[in-house]
Amino acid sequence: MDRKVPSTYPTLKPLTYVMLLAVAISFPAIANNAATPETTSENSDERIVVIGGNTALKIDVPAAETPRALSEVTQQNLRDRGVRKIDEAMRYSAGVQATPYGPDNINDWLKIRGFEWSRYQDGLQTLKESGFYGWQQEAYGVERIEMLKGPASMLYGQNPPGGLVNVITKRPTRLKQGEVEVSYGSDDYRHLAMDTSGPVTDEGNVLYRLVGFARKANGPTDGAQSERYYIAPSVSIDFSDNTHLTLLSSYMKDNTNQTSGFKLPYGTLHDTPYGKVDYKMSYGEPSYAANNSEQFMVGYEFKHTFNDNWTFHQDMAYSYMNLLLRGAYGLSMIDDRHVNRGLTYRNGSAQSWALDNRMVGNWSFDRFEHTLLLGIDYFTANSRGKDANLYSFGAPLDIFNPVYGNYQPISDSDLFNHNTKRRQTGLYIQDQIRFDDKWILLVGGRYDKATSNDNQPDTYDTINMNDSKYTQSAGLMYLSDIGFNPYISYSESFQPLSGRNNNNRPYEPQTGEQTELGVKYVPDWFNGYINAAVYELYQKNTLTTDPVNPSVRTQTGEARSRGFEFEAVGNATDDLKFTASYTLNEIITTQSLNPQEINKRLPATPRNMASLWADYNLPGSLHGFTVGSGVRYIGSTYGDSTNTREMKVPAYTLWDAMIRYDINKEWQVQVNANNLANKKYVSACDYWCYYGDGRTVTAKLSYHW
C-alpha cells in the first residue's frame, strides 16, 4: 500500500507547522481558559474534570487545553455501568466501536475511528506478541481509562493509526479506605473483590494499596467457562518534597474455556431451511478448548524535581506471561447442516521490558510560557513456543444438533516452533508554547529505530526487519474567555509489519496521517464539557490480495477514515448526570489491486454510532436510590470488502440499565442489566459472523470503610 498520498491531503513537514498557525488564527477570538473537565464526582459541588492530557502529551495538562480528541472513563463510570472488561468500558465513548465481535471471555476488542488500537498500562506499552500473547487487564484493578484517538507515534513509537487506550491502575491513597464486594449474575457469574489502601507510617510518606479479585463464570456459549485470580499490591514513597517513587505489581491467572464466537454467515446473518443457529451454540470443542494464562508485572514510576524549572520522570515495567491456547472454530460449510472446523494451538511464553525517561522543563519570558518535553524510551519483547494451525480438525459438526467429542488431540507432528524478538528505541522532543494565556502551540518530533526477528525454523526462514522512522505532530488551540477552545492538529503513526512480499523482501511499515479540527467547550455555567471534532485519517502501506493471484499479498492498499465526533459529559442537575456521544465515520478503501474494493467501506465498520447514559439520584422518600439507563445504537456494517448486499449486517439498538441503593454510608447494593430487552443480533461479520452480547443481569453487594 505504498501509494502516493492524494493531492487533496496535506503531507506536512516541519516547515509546514507554520501553516497550522496561519489556519488556526482564522478562528474567531471568541473569548479565556475555563475550568477543565474529569472524573465524575459524587459531590455535585465539584466540577467534572478530564485529565487525559497526561496520555495525549505526557505532561500535566488538562484535556480542555489539549489539541487532540480524547475520551476518559472514570472509576465511577466503571462502577455505574457494571463494567467487567476494558472493551465494555468504552461503549459510551465517541469514535469507538466497542465489542464488535460479541462476547469474548478472553480478549478485548475495539476499533477507534475504524482502525486498530494499542493497549498501554500506566503509560507504557504492553505485551502483544505473535498475535496471541496479549496482555489483559482486570477491570476491578483500574483507576481510570484514557483514550487518545488517532495516530500517536510521536510520543509512543510504533502504533496503529486508530489510537491508544491507556489503562491507569489503582495506586495508593493518602486516605485510609477499603471495600469488600461480592457479586452474582447471569451465566452463573460470581466474584469476590477486595481493595484496601492508606498510609503505612504516621508521617504519611509511605502509602500502600492491595487489590484482590477472584471470579468464575459459565457461558455465554455452550461449554464456555472461565475463572480468574488477580492480585495487585503497590507502594508509594515520598523520599522528600522533591522525590517520589511508586512501586507497582500485579499477578493474574486465567483458566478459560473460550466462547468460540467464530460462526459463519450461514445460520447467523443468513437464514436456512432449519432456522438460525442458536446464540449459545459453540463451533468448538468444549471439553478440549483452553485459554489458560498466567501474567506477572512489576514496575515503578519515579519522579524527581530538580528546581522550579526541571523535573525528571522515569517509568519502567517488566511483564511476563505464559499461555496454553487450544481453540477450534468453524471454517467452512460442507453441506446444509455440517461445518468443517479448524484449530489454533499455541503453547509458549512472552516477556517484555518497557522504559520511558522524560525531562520536563518549564520557563517563561515576556508573553510566552514554554513546557519542553525531552524523552528517550525503550521497549523490547520476545515470545517463544510451539504452535499449530490446523485447517481440518475433528469430524464435521452438525450446527443445528451438535455432538462434541469426535476429534483427535493435536500431536507433536502438527507443531512447529516459533521464536520472535522485537526492539524499539525512540528519541522525542515536544514543546508546548503558551502566548498571552490565549494561544497554545504544540510541536513535536520523534526518531525511532525498530528491529524484529521472526524465527520459525520448522516452516520458514528467519525474517529480520530493521526499520527507522521519523514522525511528527503539531497542534494549535485558542483559549477563549467563555471556555470555547477551538483547535487544529496533525499527527502521524507507523507500525512495522511481519512477513515478506512477493519479491521476498520484508514489508515496509504501515503508516498513518491525520488532520483534525475540533473544539472543546467548558462553560462556567455548566458542570461538564462538550467536545466535537472532524478529522481525516489515512492508513497507508496496507496489505491487499491480488484478485488474479490470491496467494500474493502486496502493499498497494490505502484506507481513509473521515468523520465527525461529538461527546458531552455533565451534570444536568445536582442529581442527574449524563454521557452522550455521536459518531459519523466513513471508512473506505481508497487504493487496492481489486477495483471492486475502491470507495467501499471496510468490513465491520459502521457509518453511524450514538449512545446516551444517564443516572438519577431519586429525591424525597426514595433518597438513597440511584437509577441509571443507557441506549447504544450501532449502524449497519458490511462483512466483506466489496460491500455485497448479501453480507450487509443490520443496525441494532441496545438498552442497558442500573439501580443502586445506598443502605447507609458503608453498605451498598447494585443491580446492572446489559441488553435488557435480550435482543438477538449479529454484531459484525468479517468472513466469520459474531452474535452480540445477550442479556446479562448482575447483582453486587459492597461494604466500604
C-alpha positions as CSV (number, residue, x, y, z in Angstrom):
1,M,0.0,0.0,0.0
2,D,3.0,2.2,-0.7
3,R,1.0,4.7,-2.7
4,K,1.3,8.5,-3.1
5,V,-1.0,10.5,-0.8
6,P,-3.8,12.1,-2.8
7,S,-3.1,15.7,-3.7
8,T,-6.1,16.8,-1.6
9,Y,-4.5,15.6,1.6
10,P,-1.7,17.6,3.2
11,T,1.6,15.9,3.8
12,L,3.2,18.1,6.5
13,K,6.9,18.5,7.0
14,P,8.5,20.6,9.8
15,L,8.2,23.9,8.0
16,T,4.6,23.3,7.4
17,Y,3.9,23.8,11.1
18,V,3.8,27.4,10.3
19,M,0.7,26.7,8.1
20,L,-1.1,25.4,11.2
21,L,-0.6,28.7,12.9
22,A,-1.9,30.7,9.9
23,V,-5.0,28.5,9.7
24,A,-5.8,28.5,13.4
25,I,-5.5,32.3,13.7
26,S,-8.6,32.4,11.4
27,F,-10.7,31.1,14.3
28,P,-12.7,33.9,15.8
29,A,-11.3,35.1,19.1
30,I,-14.4,34.4,21.0
31,A,-13.4,34.7,24.5
32,N,-10.4,32.6,28.1
33,N,-9.5,29.5,29.6
34,A,-12.1,27.9,31.7
35,A,-12.2,25.1,34.2
36,T,-11.4,21.8,32.8
37,P,-13.4,18.6,32.6
38,E,-12.9,14.9,34.6
39,T,-13.9,12.3,36.9
40,T,-17.5,12.5,37.8
41,S,-17.5,13.2,41.4
42,E,-20.2,12.0,43.7
43,N,-20.1,15.5,45.2
44,S,-22.2,17.6,42.9
45,D,-20.4,20.8,44.1
46,E,-17.2,19.6,42.5
47,R,-16.6,20.3,38.8
48,I,-16.2,17.4,36.3
49,V,-12.6,17.5,35.0
50,V,-11.0,15.4,32.3
51,I,-7.2,14.9,32.8
52,G,-6.5,12.8,29.7
53,G,-3.9,15.3,28.6
54,N,-1.4,13.3,30.5
55,T,-1.7,10.5,28.0
56,A,-2.0,12.8,25.0
57,L,1.0,15.0,25.8
58,K,3.0,13.2,28.6
59,I,2.8,16.4,30.6
60,D,0.3,17.6,33.2
61,V,-2.2,19.4,31.0
62,P,-6.0,19.3,31.3
63,A,-7.8,17.8,28.4
64,A,-9.5,21.1,27.7
65,E,-6.1,22.5,26.8
66,T,-5.0,19.6,24.6
67,P,-5.4,20.0,20.8
68,R,-6.3,16.3,20.3
69,A,-9.5,14.3,20.7
70,L,-9.6,12.4,24.0
71,S,-12.1,10.4,25.9
72,E,-11.9,9.3,29.6
73,V,-13.7,6.6,31.5
74,T,-13.6,7.2,35.3
75,Q,-13.8,4.6,38.1
76,Q,-17.3,5.9,38.9
77,N,-18.3,5.2,35.2
78,L,-17.0,1.6,35.6
79,R,-19.0,1.1,38.7
80,D,-22.2,2.7,37.4
81,R,-22.2,0.6,34.2
82,G,-21.1,-2.7,35.8
83,V,-18.1,-3.0,33.5
84,R,-16.3,-6.4,33.6
85,K,-13.9,-5.9,30.7
86,I,-11.8,-3.0,29.2
87,D,-13.7,-3.0,25.9
88,E,-17.1,-2.8,27.7
89,A,-15.8,0.4,29.4
90,M,-15.6,2.2,26.0
91,R,-19.2,1.5,24.9
92,Y,-20.3,5.1,25.6
93,S,-17.3,6.9,24.1
94,A,-17.4,8.8,20.8
95,G,-15.4,7.3,17.9
96,V,-15.1,3.9,19.4
97,Q,-16.8,0.7,18.2
98,A,-16.7,-1.5,21.4
99,T,-17.1,-5.3,21.5
100,P,-17.7,-5.6,17.7
101,Y,-17.1,-9.3,17.9
102,G,-19.6,-10.1,20.6
103,P,-18.9,-11.7,24.0
104,D,-15.4,-12.8,24.5
105,N,-14.2,-14.2,27.8
106,I,-10.5,-13.8,26.7
107,N,-9.7,-10.7,24.7
108,D,-10.8,-7.0,24.5
109,W,-12.0,-5.8,21.1
110,L,-12.2,-2.2,20.0
111,K,-12.0,-0.1,16.8
112,I,-11.1,3.5,17.1
113,R,-12.0,5.7,14.1
114,G,-12.4,2.4,12.2
115,F,-8.8,1.1,12.8
116,E,-6.8,-1.0,15.2
117,W,-5.8,0.3,18.6
118,S,-3.0,-0.4,21.0
119,R,-3.1,-1.1,24.7
120,Y,-0.9,0.7,27.3
121,Q,-0.8,0.4,31.0
122,D,0.3,3.3,33.2
123,G,1.7,5.0,30.1
124,L,3.9,2.0,29.0
125,Q,3.4,-0.4,26.1
126,T,2.1,-3.8,27.0
127,L,2.7,-7.3,25.5
128,K,1.1,-8.1,22.2
129,E,3.3,-10.7,20.6
130,S,2.7,-13.2,17.8
131,G,-0.9,-12.3,17.6
132,F,-1.9,-14.3,20.7
133,Y,0.3,-13.3,23.6
134,G,-1.7,-10.3,24.5
135,W,-1.7,-8.6,27.9
136,Q,-5.0,-8.4,29.7
137,Q,-6.2,-6.1,32.5
138,E,-8.7,-6.8,35.2
139,A,-11.4,-4.0,35.2
140,Y,-11.6,-4.1,39.0
141,G,-7.9,-3.0,39.2
142,V,-8.5,0.1,37.1
143,E,-8.5,3.7,38.4
144,R,-9.5,5.2,35.1
145,I,-9.0,4.8,31.3
146,E,-7.7,7.5,29.0
147,M,-8.1,7.2,25.2
148,L,-6.2,9.1,22.6
149,K,-7.8,9.0,19.2
150,G,-5.8,8.9,16.0
151,P,-2.0,8.4,15.4
152,A,0.2,8.6,18.4
153,S,3.7,7.6,17.3
154,M,5.3,10.9,18.0
155,L,5.2,10.1,21.7
156,Y,4.8,6.4,21.8
157,G,6.6,4.9,18.8
158,Q,5.2,2.1,16.7
159,N,1.4,2.1,16.9
160,P,-1.6,1.5,14.6
161,P,-3.4,4.7,13.4
162,G,-6.6,4.2,15.3
163,G,-5.2,5.4,18.6
164,L,-4.3,4.0,22.0
165,V,-6.0,3.2,25.3
166,N,-4.0,3.9,28.4
167,V,-5.3,2.0,31.4
168,I,-4.3,3.7,34.7
169,T,-4.2,1.1,37.5
170,K,-5.2,1.7,41.1
171,R,-2.5,3.1,43.3
172,P,-2.0,4.1,47.0
173,T,-4.2,6.8,48.6
174,R,-3.4,9.1,51.5
175,L,-6.9,8.5,52.9
176,K,-7.3,5.2,54.7
177,Q,-10.1,3.4,52.8
178,G,-11.2,0.0,51.6
179,E,-14.1,-2.2,50.3
180,V,-15.2,-5.7,50.0
181,E,-17.5,-6.7,47.2
182,V,-19.5,-9.8,46.2
183,S,-21.4,-10.3,43.0
184,Y,-23.6,-12.9,41.3
185,G,-25.3,-12.8,37.9
186,S,-26.2,-14.4,34.6
187,D,-24.3,-17.5,33.4
188,D,-23.6,-18.3,37.0
189,Y,-21.2,-15.3,37.2
190,R,-19.8,-14.7,40.7
191,H,-16.9,-12.7,42.0
192,L,-15.3,-11.7,45.3
193,A,-13.2,-8.5,45.4
194,M,-11.2,-6.6,47.9
195,D,-9.5,-3.2,47.8
196,T,-7.7,-1.6,50.7
197,S,-5.4,1.4,50.8
198,G,-3.9,4.0,53.1
199,P,-0.7,5.2,54.9
200,V,1.9,2.9,56.4
201,T,3.7,5.4,58.5
202,D,2.4,8.0,60.9
203,E,4.1,10.7,58.8
204,G,2.1,9.6,55.7
205,N,5.2,9.4,53.5
206,V,4.7,5.7,52.8
207,L,1.4,4.5,51.4
208,Y,0.1,1.1,50.3
209,R,-2.7,-0.4,48.3
210,L,-3.7,-4.0,47.9
211,V,-6.3,-5.0,45.3
212,G,-7.6,-8.6,45.0
213,F,-10.2,-10.2,42.8
214,A,-11.5,-13.7,42.0
215,R,-14.3,-14.7,39.7
216,K,-15.9,-17.7,38.0
217,A,-18.5,-17.8,35.2
218,N,-20.2,-20.2,32.8
219,G,-21.2,-19.1,29.3
220,P,-22.4,-17.3,27.4
221,T,-21.9,-20.1,24.8
222,D,-22.2,-23.9,25.5
223,G,-19.3,-25.2,27.4
224,A,-17.6,-21.8,27.9
225,Q,-16.2,-21.4,31.4
226,S,-13.7,-19.1,32.9
227,E,-12.1,-18.3,36.2
228,R,-9.7,-15.5,37.1
229,Y,-7.5,-14.7,40.1
230,Y,-5.9,-11.3,40.4
231,I,-3.8,-9.5,43.0
232,A,-2.1,-6.1,42.7
233,P,0.0,-4.7,45.6
234,S,1.5,-1.3,45.3
235,V,3.6,1.1,47.5
236,S,4.2,4.8,47.2
237,I,7.1,6.5,48.9
238,D,7.8,10.2,49.3
239,F,11.6,10.4,50.0
240,S,11.3,14.2,50.1
241,D,9.2,17.0,48.8
242,N,11.0,16.6,45.5
243,T,11.5,12.9,45.1
244,H,8.6,10.4,44.8
245,L,8.5,6.6,43.9
246,T,5.6,4.4,43.3
247,L,6.2,0.6,43.0
248,L,3.5,-1.3,41.0
249,S,3.0,-5.0,40.6
250,S,0.2,-7.4,39.6
251,Y,-0.3,-11.1,39.1
252,M,-3.2,-12.7,37.2
253,K,-4.1,-16.3,36.4
254,D,-6.9,-17.2,33.9
255,N,-8.3,-20.7,33.3
256,T,-10.7,-20.3,30.4
257,N,-12.7,-22.4,28.0
258,Q,-13.3,-19.7,25.4
259,T,-16.6,-18.6,23.9
260,S,-15.7,-19.7,20.3
261,G,-17.8,-17.0,18.8
262,F,-16.5,-17.6,15.2
263,K,-19.6,-18.5,13.3
264,L,-20.3,-18.4,9.6
265,P,-22.8,-16.2,7.8
266,Y,-24.9,-19.3,7.1
267,G,-27.2,-19.7,10.0
268,T,-26.4,-16.3,11.6
269,L,-26.6,-13.5,9.1
270,H,-28.5,-15.7,6.6
271,D,-31.5,-17.8,7.3
272,T,-31.5,-21.6,6.5
273,P,-34.2,-24.3,6.0
274,Y,-33.5,-25.2,9.6
275,G,-33.7,-21.7,11.0
276,K,-30.9,-19.8,12.7
277,V,-28.0,-21.2,14.7
278,D,-28.6,-20.9,18.4
279,Y,-26.9,-18.0,20.1
280,K,-25.3,-20.3,22.7
281,M,-24.1,-22.9,20.2
282,S,-20.3,-23.4,20.1
283,Y,-18.4,-24.5,16.9
284,G,-15.5,-25.5,19.1
285,E,-14.8,-28.5,21.3
286,P,-15.8,-27.6,24.9
287,S,-14.0,-30.5,26.5
288,Y,-10.7,-29.7,24.7
289,A,-10.7,-25.9,24.4
290,A,-8.5,-23.9,26.6
291,N,-7.1,-20.5,27.1
292,N,-5.0,-20.8,30.2
293,S,-2.6,-18.0,31.0
294,E,-0.5,-16.5,33.8
295,Q,0.8,-13.0,33.7
296,F,3.0,-11.1,36.0
297,M,4.1,-7.4,36.0
298,V,6.5,-5.4,38.2
299,G,7.5,-1.8,37.7
300,Y,7.8,1.7,39.1
301,E,7.1,5.3,38.5
302,F,9.9,7.7,39.7
303,K,9.7,11.5,39.8
304,H,12.4,14.0,40.9
305,T,12.0,17.8,40.8
306,F,15.4,19.5,40.5
307,N,14.2,23.1,40.7
308,D,11.3,25.3,39.7
309,N,12.1,24.6,36.0
310,W,13.1,21.0,35.6
311,T,11.5,17.6,36.6
312,F,12.7,14.1,35.7
313,H,10.3,11.2,35.2
314,Q,11.2,7.5,34.7
315,D,8.7,4.7,34.2
316,M,9.6,1.1,34.0
317,A,7.7,-2.2,33.7
318,Y,8.8,-5.8,33.3
319,S,6.0,-8.2,32.1
320,Y,5.9,-11.9,31.7
321,M,3.1,-14.3,30.6
322,N,2.7,-17.9,29.6
323,L,-0.1,-19.3,27.5
324,L,-1.8,-22.5,26.5
325,L,-4.4,-22.0,23.8
326,R,-6.5,-24.6,22.1
327,G,-9.3,-23.2,20.1
328,A,-11.5,-24.9,17.5
329,Y,-13.6,-22.8,15.2
330,G,-15.9,-23.2,12.2
331,L,-14.0,-23.0,8.9
332,S,-16.5,-23.7,6.1
333,M,-19.8,-25.3,5.5
334,I,-19.7,-28.7,3.7
335,D,-23.4,-29.1,3.4
336,D,-26.6,-27.6,4.7
337,R,-26.0,-28.7,8.3
338,H,-22.4,-29.6,8.8
339,V,-19.3,-27.4,9.2
340,N,-15.7,-28.3,8.7
341,R,-13.5,-26.9,11.6
342,G,-10.0,-25.7,12.1
343,L,-7.8,-25.5,15.3
344,T,-5.5,-22.8,16.6
345,Y,-2.9,-24.0,19.1
346,R,-0.3,-22.0,21.0
347,N,1.8,-23.1,23.9
348,G,4.6,-20.8,25.0
349,S,5.6,-17.7,26.8
350,A,6.4,-14.0,26.2
351,Q,8.1,-11.2,28.1
352,S,8.8,-7.5,27.7
353,W,10.8,-4.6,29.2
354,A,9.5,-1.1,28.8
355,L,11.3,2.0,29.9
356,D,10.4,5.7,29.4
357,N,12.7,8.6,30.5
358,R,11.4,12.2,30.4
359,M,12.8,15.6,31.3
360,V,10.1,18.3,31.6
361,G,11.2,21.9,31.6
362,N,9.0,24.9,32.4
363,W,10.0,28.5,31.9
364,S,8.5,31.8,30.7
365,F,9.7,35.1,29.3
366,D,7.9,38.1,28.2
367,R,4.4,36.9,27.0
368,F,5.5,33.3,26.3
369,E,5.4,30.2,28.5
370,H,7.2,27.0,27.4
371,T,6.8,23.4,28.6
372,L,9.6,21.4,26.9
373,L,9.5,17.6,26.9
374,L,12.7,15.6,26.1
375,G,12.4,11.9,26.1
376,I,14.0,8.6,25.3
377,D,12.2,5.3,25.6
378,Y,13.0,1.7,25.0
379,F,10.9,-1.4,24.5
380,T,11.9,-5.0,23.9
381,A,9.7,-8.1,23.8
382,N,10.1,-11.7,22.8
383,S,8.0,-14.8,22.6
384,R,8.7,-18.5,22.0
385,G,6.7,-21.7,22.0
386,K,5.1,-24.5,19.9
387,D,2.3,-23.6,17.6
388,A,-0.1,-25.2,15.2
389,N,-2.7,-24.0,12.7
390,L,-4.9,-26.9,11.6
391,Y,-7.4,-26.4,8.8
392,S,-9.1,-29.7,9.4
393,F,-9.9,-30.7,12.9
394,G,-12.2,-33.4,14.1
395,A,-15.3,-34.8,12.5
396,P,-17.7,-32.3,10.8
397,L,-20.1,-30.7,13.3
398,D,-23.9,-30.5,12.9
399,I,-24.5,-26.8,13.7
400,F,-28.2,-27.5,14.5
401,N,-27.7,-30.5,16.6
402,P,-24.0,-30.6,17.7
403,V,-22.4,-33.7,19.1
404,Y,-19.0,-33.0,20.5
405,G,-16.1,-35.3,21.2
406,N,-15.3,-36.6,17.7
407,Y,-11.8,-35.4,17.4
408,Q,-8.1,-36.4,17.8
409,P,-6.0,-34.3,20.1
410,I,-3.2,-32.4,18.4
411,S,0.1,-34.4,18.0
412,D,3.7,-33.4,18.1
413,S,4.0,-33.8,14.3
414,D,1.4,-31.0,13.9
415,L,3.6,-28.5,15.9
416,F,6.2,-26.0,14.8
417,N,8.5,-23.9,16.9
418,H,8.3,-20.1,16.9
419,N,10.7,-17.6,18.3
420,T,10.3,-13.8,17.9
421,K,12.1,-10.8,19.2
422,R,11.4,-7.1,18.7
423,R,13.0,-3.9,20.0
424,Q,12.3,-0.2,19.7
425,T,14.3,2.8,20.8
426,G,12.9,6.3,20.4
427,L,14.1,9.8,20.9
428,Y,11.4,12.5,21.1
429,I,11.0,16.2,21.7
430,Q,7.9,18.3,22.2
431,D,7.4,21.9,23.0
432,Q,4.1,23.5,24.2
433,I,4.2,27.2,23.8
434,R,1.5,29.4,25.5
435,F,1.2,33.0,24.3
436,D,-0.8,35.6,26.4
437,D,-2.7,32.7,28.0
438,K,-4.8,32.7,24.9
439,W,-2.9,30.6,22.4
440,I,-1.3,27.2,22.7
441,L,1.1,26.0,20.0
442,L,2.3,22.4,20.2
443,V,5.1,21.0,18.0
444,G,6.9,17.7,18.3
445,G,9.1,15.2,16.5
446,R,10.5,11.7,17.1
447,Y,13.0,9.3,15.7
448,D,12.6,5.6,16.1
449,K,14.8,2.6,15.5
450,A,12.8,-0.7,15.4
451,T,14.1,-4.2,14.7
452,S,12.5,-7.6,14.8
453,N,13.4,-11.2,14.2
454,D,10.8,-13.8,13.5
455,N,12.3,-17.3,13.5
456,Q,10.1,-20.3,12.6
457,P,12.7,-22.8,11.7
458,D,10.3,-25.7,11.1
459,T,8.4,-23.9,8.4
460,Y,10.1,-20.6,7.3
461,D,13.4,-18.8,7.2
462,T,14.1,-16.2,9.8
463,I,12.6,-12.9,8.8
464,N,14.7,-9.9,10.0
465,M,13.4,-6.4,9.8
466,N,15.2,-3.2,10.5
467,D,13.2,0.0,10.3
468,S,13.8,3.6,11.2
469,K,11.1,6.3,11.1
470,Y,10.7,10.0,11.8
471,T,7.2,11.0,13.0
472,Q,5.9,14.4,13.9
473,S,2.8,16.1,15.3
474,A,1.6,19.7,15.7
475,G,-1.4,21.5,17.1
476,L,-2.7,24.9,17.7
477,M,-5.5,25.9,20.2
478,Y,-7.2,29.2,21.1
479,L,-8.3,29.6,24.8
480,S,-11.4,31.8,24.9
481,D,-12.8,33.7,27.9
482,I,-16.0,31.6,27.7
483,G,-14.4,28.2,27.6
484,F,-14.8,27.7,23.9
485,N,-11.5,26.4,22.8
486,P,-11.1,25.6,19.0
487,Y,-8.0,23.8,17.7
488,I,-6.4,22.2,14.8
489,S,-3.8,19.3,14.9
490,Y,-1.8,17.0,12.7
491,S,-0.3,13.6,13.8
492,E,1.5,10.6,12.3
493,S,1.9,6.9,13.1
494,F,3.9,3.9,11.9
495,Q,3.7,0.2,12.6
496,P,6.1,-2.4,11.3
497,L,4.5,-5.5,9.7
498,S,5.8,-9.0,9.8
499,G,6.2,-11.2,6.7
500,R,7.5,-10.7,3.2
501,N,6.1,-9.5,-0.1
502,N,6.1,-11.4,-3.4
503,N,9.7,-10.3,-4.0
504,N,10.8,-12.0,-0.8
505,R,11.5,-8.6,0.9
506,P,10.2,-7.6,4.3
507,Y,7.2,-5.4,4.2
508,E,7.5,-1.7,4.8
509,P,6.0,-0.2,7.9
510,Q,2.3,0.7,7.8
511,T,1.8,4.4,8.3
512,G,-0.9,6.8,9.3
513,E,-1.5,10.5,8.9
514,Q,-4.4,12.5,10.5
515,T,-5.6,16.1,10.3
516,E,-8.1,17.0,13.0
517,L,-10.2,20.2,13.5
518,G,-12.2,20.5,16.7
519,V,-13.5,22.5,19.7
520,K,-13.6,21.8,23.4
521,Y,-16.2,23.7,25.3
522,V,-16.1,24.0,29.1
523,P,-18.5,26.8,30.1
524,D,-18.7,28.3,33.5
525,W,-22.5,27.9,33.6
526,F,-22.4,24.1,33.1
527,N,-20.7,21.4,35.3
528,G,-19.4,19.4,32.4
529,Y,-17.8,19.6,29.0
530,I,-18.6,19.3,25.3
531,N,-16.1,18.1,22.7
532,A,-16.6,18.0,18.9
533,A,-14.1,17.1,16.1
534,V,-13.9,16.5,12.4
535,Y,-11.0,14.5,11.1
536,E,-9.4,12.9,8.1
537,L,-7.2,9.9,8.7
538,Y,-5.2,7.8,6.2
539,Q,-3.7,4.4,6.6
540,K,-1.1,3.6,4.0
541,N,1.0,0.6,3.1
542,T,-1.8,-1.8,4.0
543,L,-1.7,-5.3,2.6
544,T,-4.0,-6.3,-0.3
545,T,-4.7,-9.5,-2.1
546,D,-4.2,-9.8,-5.8
547,P,-7.6,-10.9,-7.2
548,V,-5.8,-12.7,-10.1
549,N,-3.4,-14.5,-7.7
550,P,-4.9,-14.7,-4.2
551,S,-1.7,-16.1,-2.7
552,V,0.1,-12.8,-3.4
553,R,0.0,-10.1,-0.7
554,T,1.3,-6.7,-1.7
555,Q,1.5,-3.2,-0.1
556,T,-0.7,-1.5,-2.6
557,G,-3.7,-0.6,-0.3
558,E,-4.8,2.6,1.4
559,A,-7.8,3.3,3.6
560,R,-9.3,6.6,4.6
561,S,-11.3,7.4,7.7
562,R,-13.2,10.7,7.6
563,G,-15.7,11.6,10.2
564,F,-17.3,13.7,12.9
565,E,-17.4,13.0,16.7
566,F,-19.5,14.7,19.4
567,E,-19.2,13.9,23.1
568,A,-20.9,15.6,26.1
569,V,-20.5,14.8,29.7
570,G,-22.0,16.6,32.6
571,N,-24.5,17.2,35.4
572,A,-27.8,18.4,34.1
573,T,-28.8,19.0,37.7
574,D,-27.3,18.1,41.1
575,D,-28.9,14.7,40.9
576,L,-28.9,14.0,37.1
577,K,-25.6,13.0,35.4
578,F,-25.3,12.1,31.7
579,T,-22.9,11.0,29.0
580,A,-23.8,11.4,25.3
581,S,-22.0,10.7,22.1
582,Y,-22.5,10.6,18.4
583,T,-20.1,9.4,15.7
584,L,-20.4,9.8,11.9
585,N,-17.5,7.9,10.3
586,E,-16.9,6.8,6.7
587,I,-14.0,4.3,6.5
588,I,-13.4,3.4,2.9
589,T,-10.7,1.7,0.8
590,T,-9.1,4.4,-1.4
591,Q,-6.5,2.2,-3.2
592,S,-6.4,-1.5,-3.9
593,L,-5.4,-4.1,-6.5
594,N,-9.1,-5.1,-6.6
595,P,-11.1,-2.2,-8.3
596,Q,-14.3,-3.5,-6.7
597,E,-13.0,-2.5,-3.3
598,I,-12.4,1.1,-4.2
599,N,-14.6,3.6,-2.3
600,K,-16.2,0.7,-0.4
601,R,-16.5,0.6,3.4
602,L,-14.1,-1.5,5.3
603,P,-15.7,-4.6,6.8
604,A,-17.3,-4.3,10.2
605,T,-17.2,-0.5,10.3
606,P,-20.5,1.3,10.9
607,R,-21.2,4.8,9.5
608,N,-23.2,5.9,12.4
609,M,-23.0,5.3,16.2
610,A,-24.8,7.0,19.1
611,S,-25.1,6.5,22.8
612,L,-26.7,8.1,25.9
613,W,-26.2,7.1,29.5
614,A,-27.9,8.9,32.4
615,D,-28.2,8.2,36.1
616,Y,-30.5,10.0,38.6
617,N,-30.4,10.2,42.4
618,L,-34.1,9.9,43.5
619,P,-35.3,12.6,45.9
620,G,-37.6,12.6,48.9
621,S,-38.6,9.3,50.5
622,L,-36.6,7.5,47.8
623,H,-33.4,9.2,48.7
624,G,-30.5,6.7,48.6
625,F,-31.8,5.1,45.3
626,T,-30.0,5.8,42.1
627,V,-31.4,4.7,38.7
628,G,-29.4,4.6,35.5
629,S,-30.2,3.7,31.9
630,G,-28.3,3.7,28.7
631,V,-29.1,3.3,25.0
632,R,-26.5,2.3,22.4
633,Y,-27.1,2.4,18.6
634,I,-24.6,0.8,16.1
635,G,-25.3,1.4,12.4
636,S,-25.3,-1.2,9.7
637,T,-22.0,-2.7,8.5
638,Y,-20.7,-4.9,5.8
639,G,-19.0,-8.3,6.2
640,D,-16.8,-8.1,3.1
641,S,-14.5,-5.5,1.4
642,T,-16.7,-5.2,-1.7
643,N,-19.9,-4.4,0.3
644,T,-22.1,-7.0,-1.3
645,R,-25.8,-6.9,-0.4
646,E,-25.7,-10.4,1.0
647,M,-23.1,-9.5,3.6
648,K,-24.8,-6.4,5.0
649,V,-25.3,-6.6,8.8
650,P,-28.3,-4.8,10.1
651,A,-28.1,-1.9,12.6
652,Y,-29.1,-2.6,16.2
653,T,-30.0,-0.7,19.3
654,L,-29.4,-2.0,22.9
655,W,-30.7,-0.9,26.2
656,D,-28.8,-1.1,29.5
657,A,-30.0,-0.3,33.0
658,M,-28.8,0.0,36.6
659,I,-30.4,0.5,40.0
660,R,-28.3,1.2,43.2
661,Y,-29.4,1.6,46.8
662,D,-27.1,3.1,49.4
663,I,-28.3,1.3,52.6
664,N,-26.0,3.5,54.7
665,K,-22.5,5.0,54.4
666,E,-20.9,1.6,54.5
667,W,-23.3,-0.8,52.7
668,Q,-24.5,-0.6,49.1
669,V,-26.3,-2.9,46.7
670,Q,-26.5,-2.5,42.9
671,V,-28.0,-4.4,40.0
672,N,-26.9,-4.0,36.4
673,A,-28.5,-5.3,33.2
674,N,-26.9,-5.1,29.8
675,N,-29.1,-5.6,26.7
676,L,-32.1,-5.6,29.0
677,A,-34.5,-6.5,26.1
678,N,-32.4,-9.6,25.3
679,K,-32.1,-8.6,21.6
680,K,-30.7,-11.3,19.4
681,Y,-28.4,-9.7,16.8
682,V,-25.3,-10.1,14.7
683,S,-22.8,-7.6,15.9
684,A,-20.4,-7.8,12.9
685,C,-19.1,-10.0,10.1
686,D,-15.6,-10.3,8.5
687,Y,-15.8,-13.7,6.8
688,W,-17.0,-15.0,10.2
689,C,-20.0,-13.6,11.9
690,Y,-20.4,-12.9,15.6
691,Y,-23.5,-12.8,17.7
692,G,-23.6,-9.8,20.0
693,D,-24.0,-10.0,23.8
694,G,-27.3,-11.3,25.1
695,R,-29.0,-10.1,28.2
696,T,-26.8,-10.2,31.4
697,V,-28.0,-9.3,34.8
698,T,-25.6,-8.9,37.7
699,A,-26.3,-8.1,41.4
700,K,-23.5,-6.7,43.6
701,L,-23.2,-6.1,47.4
702,S,-20.4,-4.0,48.7
703,Y,-19.1,-2.8,52.0
704,H,-17.0,0.4,52.2
705,W,-14.9,1.9,55.0
